[in-house]
Amino acid sequence: MKVVAFSGSARKEGNTAFLLRAVLAELEAAGVETELVQLAGQEVRGCIACYECFKRKDGYCAHSTVQKDCINDCLDKMKGADAILLGSPTYFADVSPEMKALMDRCGMVSRANGDLFKRKLGAAVVAARRAGAIHVFDSMNHFFLIGQMIVVGSNYWNIGMGREKEEVAKDEEGMQTMRILGQNMAWLLNKLG
Ligand SMILES: Cc1cc2nc3c(=O)[nH]c(=O)nc-3n(C[C@H](O)[C@H](O)[C@H](O)COP(=O)(O)O)c2cc1C
């Protein structure tokens, strides 16, 4: 069993990555293989609405071939995983541009190919300083739910509060939410075998 997590933060090793690592630690403790991909510093562009993915139906983003950005690598990682974690900071009460590009392009390729991530597990994780995180959480859940994925929950919505890097560590409740999310995902993955 493998879980791949994507941090859509513009800064490496920020709060989003910190929260995702807390989820992944629980999965690893349960014997699940994990990988964290940080989009910060990587080439990632928005969807150009060329609809080539619907014509080619080859499981890849044609734009990525032209632009040579990281989206097709991300698609391969999603295809190879049993569960996908999407993490984003809150930027003006919305997902980061990097996360939006990942969702739009991987989501469109998935739809063009008969829902590539159907029945994989999914969960969203959000970092915020103060407000707007629930909208970010909802946005990422839309990616899972339109693609026939199964969303795993915790004992609260998966949000951690903090502004400076790793400040979320001080948000006890947020950190506990991440640990429980990891435990629930591990439990379900093990049931699915
Ligand atoms: C462009 C920008 C917009 C932001 N907008 C919000 C916001 O609407 N609400 C909020 O609570 N925090 C906002 N923040 C703060 C970040 O969400 C917060 O610092 C978060 O922990 C960053 O996560 P990271 O360390 O993974 O980048 C914003 C930060 C930036 C850079």
Ligand as a Chemical Component Dictionary entry (heavy atoms), coordinates in Angstrom:
data_LIG
# 
_chem_comp.id                   LIG 
_chem_comp.type                 NON-POLYMER 
_chem_comp.pdbx_formal_charge   0 
_chem_comp.three_letter_code    LIG 
# 
loop_
_chem_comp_atom.comp_id 
_chem_comp_atom.atom_id 
_chem_comp_atom.alt_atom_id 
_chem_comp_atom.type_symbol 
_chem_comp_atom.charge 
_chem_comp_atom.model_Cartn_x 
_chem_comp_atom.model_Cartn_y 
_chem_comp_atom.model_Cartn_z 
_chem_comp_atom.pdbx_ordinal 
LIG C1  C1  C 0 -0.632 35.171 -0.479 1  
LIG C2  C2  C 0 -1.038 34.710 0.904  2  
LIG C3  C3  C 0 -2.369 34.777 1.257  3  
LIG C4  C4  C 0 -2.777 34.322 2.518  4  
LIG N1  N1  N 0 -4.117 34.369 2.828  5  
LIG C5  C5  C 0 -4.540 33.857 4.009  6  
LIG C6  C6  C 0 -5.928 33.798 4.314  7  
LIG O1  O1  O 0 -6.800 34.147 3.535  8  
LIG N2  N2  N 0 -6.274 33.286 5.519  9  
LIG C7  C7  C 0 -5.356 32.843 6.438  10 
LIG O2  O2  O 0 -5.740 32.397 7.514  11 
LIG N3  N3  N 0 -4.028 32.872 6.160  12 
LIG C8  C8  C 0 -3.595 33.364 4.976  13 
LIG N4  N4  N 0 -2.262 33.341 4.665  14 
LIG C9  C9  C 0 -1.322 32.742 5.626  15 
LIG C10 C10 C 0 -0.974 31.277 5.284  16 
LIG O3  O3  O 0 -2.128 30.536 4.947  17 
LIG C11 C11 C 0 -0.283 30.617 6.481  18 
LIG O4  O4  O 0 0.897  31.304 6.784  19 
LIG C12 C12 C 0 0.024  29.162 6.236  20 
LIG O5  O5  O 0 0.479  28.583 7.436  21 
LIG C13 C13 C 0 1.083  28.996 5.170  22 
LIG O6  O6  O 0 1.355  27.623 4.961  23 
LIG P1  P1  P 0 2.789  27.146 4.383  24 
LIG O7  O7  O 0 3.767  27.373 5.496  25 
LIG O8  O8  O 0 2.604  25.722 4.056  26 
LIG O9  O9  O 0 3.068  27.989 3.193  27 
LIG C14 C14 C 0 -1.821 33.821 3.439  28 
LIG C15 C15 C 0 -0.459 33.770 3.061  29 
LIG C16 C16 C 0 -0.079 34.207 1.814  30 
LIG C17 C17 C 0 1.384  34.121 1.421  31 
# 
loop_
_chem_comp_bond.comp_id 
_chem_comp_bond.atom_id_1 
_chem_comp_bond.atom_id_2 
_chem_comp_bond.value_order 
_chem_comp_bond.pdbx_ordinal 
LIG C1  C2  SING 1  
LIG C2  C3  SING 2  
LIG C2  C16 DOUB 3  
LIG C3  C4  DOUB 4  
LIG C4  N1  SING 5  
LIG C4  C14 SING 6  
LIG N1  C5  DOUB 7  
LIG C5  C6  SING 8  
LIG C5  C8  SING 9  
LIG C6  O1  DOUB 10 
LIG C6  N2  SING 11 
LIG N2  C7  SING 12 
LIG C7  O2  DOUB 13 
LIG C7  N3  SING 14 
LIG N3  C8  DOUB 15 
LIG C8  N4  SING 16 
LIG N4  C9  SING 17 
LIG N4  C14 SING 18 
LIG C9  C10 SING 19 
LIG C10 O3  SING 20 
LIG C10 C11 SING 21 
LIG C11 O4  SING 22 
LIG C11 C12 SING 23 
LIG C12 O5  SING 24 
LIG C12 C13 SING 25 
LIG C13 O6  SING 26 
LIG O6  P1  SING 27 
LIG P1  O7  DOUB 28 
LIG P1  O8  SING 29 
LIG P1  O9  SING 30 
LIG C14 C15 DOUB 31 
LIG C15 C16 SING 32 
LIG C16 C17 SING 33 
# 
